[in-house]
Amino acid sequence: MQRLHTIAAWRDYAQRQRDAGHSVGLVPTMGALHAGHASLFDEAKARGDVVLATIFVNPRQFGDIADLRAYPHTPEVDLRLAQEHGVDCLVEPALEEMWPEYPRPTATTVSVRGISEVLEGAGRPGHFDGVASVVAKLFAVTGPCRAYFGDKDFQQIAVVRQMVADLALPVEVVGCPIVRDYDGLALSSRNLLLTETARHQALSLSRALHQVGETRRYASAMRRAMRAVMEDAGVRVAYADVVDPVTFMPTRDDEGGARRALVAGVVGGVRLIDNGPVVVEPRRD
Ligand code: AMP
C-alpha cells in the first residue's frame, strides 16, 4: 500500500493509474476507520477499481471546535484496516496541504442550496458547505473516478450528487448500504466516544427507524413514533423526519409511497445520526 501526503503526489498517482488503463475508486474518510469504511473499500475493490482512500479530518465541516477536538483518532487501526481491505493508496494530507489559509476561510466555498439547508444542515449551519468544499477539492485533485459514500450519511450523498450534477464533475457517485453493529447500532467513528449507558440509549435511533420501517402509517405518525422511542430512551432529539429521498422535501400526510426516515440526536454529549427506508400510507381521516 502506497502512502502519500501531498496533493501533487496524489494527483500524479491517480493520473498514472488512469494512464495505465485502471479505474480509480476514491473513498473519502475522516479516519477512526471501522467496518463501515471497510465496506466502501470492499465495494470499490469488487468493482475493479484501484482504491484510493483519503483520511482527512476536515475542520471546515465542524461548526463546534470542541466537537473537532474530540473527534477520535486511531492511526494504527486505520493503517491495518486499509491494508487488510486492499486499499492501494492511502492519502493523509496535512491541514496545511488542504487548507493552507486555515483558520481563515477560503475565498471560494461550494454551497449546494436546498438540500444543505434542512435536517443536518439546519442543525449544523455551514456543515454541508464544509463538506461540499472539501469533497469538491478531493474530486479536483483525484480527477475522473468513482467515489464511494455510505448511506449512513444519506443527506451528504444527496448533497454530493447534486454538486456533481450541477458542476458536471467527472465522478460517478456510488452509495453503499449502512453497516450496523450486531444489535443494530449504525457503525460510526463517534461510537468510540459513547459510555456504556450512552451506547444503550443510542440504540433507540435504529430501533425507532426499524419500528416505522416495519409499519404503514402516514408521515407525521411516523415522526411522532420515532421521536417517542428516542425520547423514552433519554435521547435529546435533533430531528426525526420523513422526506423525499432525492429532494429532501418533507413528506405530507396525504402522500403515499417510498420515502426516507432520518433521525439525529444527542446522547451523552455525542451527536449521532441514522436513517432507513420507509413506505408511508396517505392519511385517510
Ligand atoms: P466519515 O469518516 O465518518 O466521514 O465517513 C466516511 C465515509 O464512510 C462516508 O461516506 C460515510 O457515509 C461512510 N460510513 C461511515 N459509517 C458508515 C457505516 N456504518 N456504514 C456505511 N458507510 C459508513
Residues whose N, C-alpha, C, O or C-beta is under 5 A from the ligand:
A	BS01	AMP	P28 T29 M30 G31 G36 H37 Y148 F149 G150 D151 K152 D153 C176 P177 I178 V179 A186 L187 S188
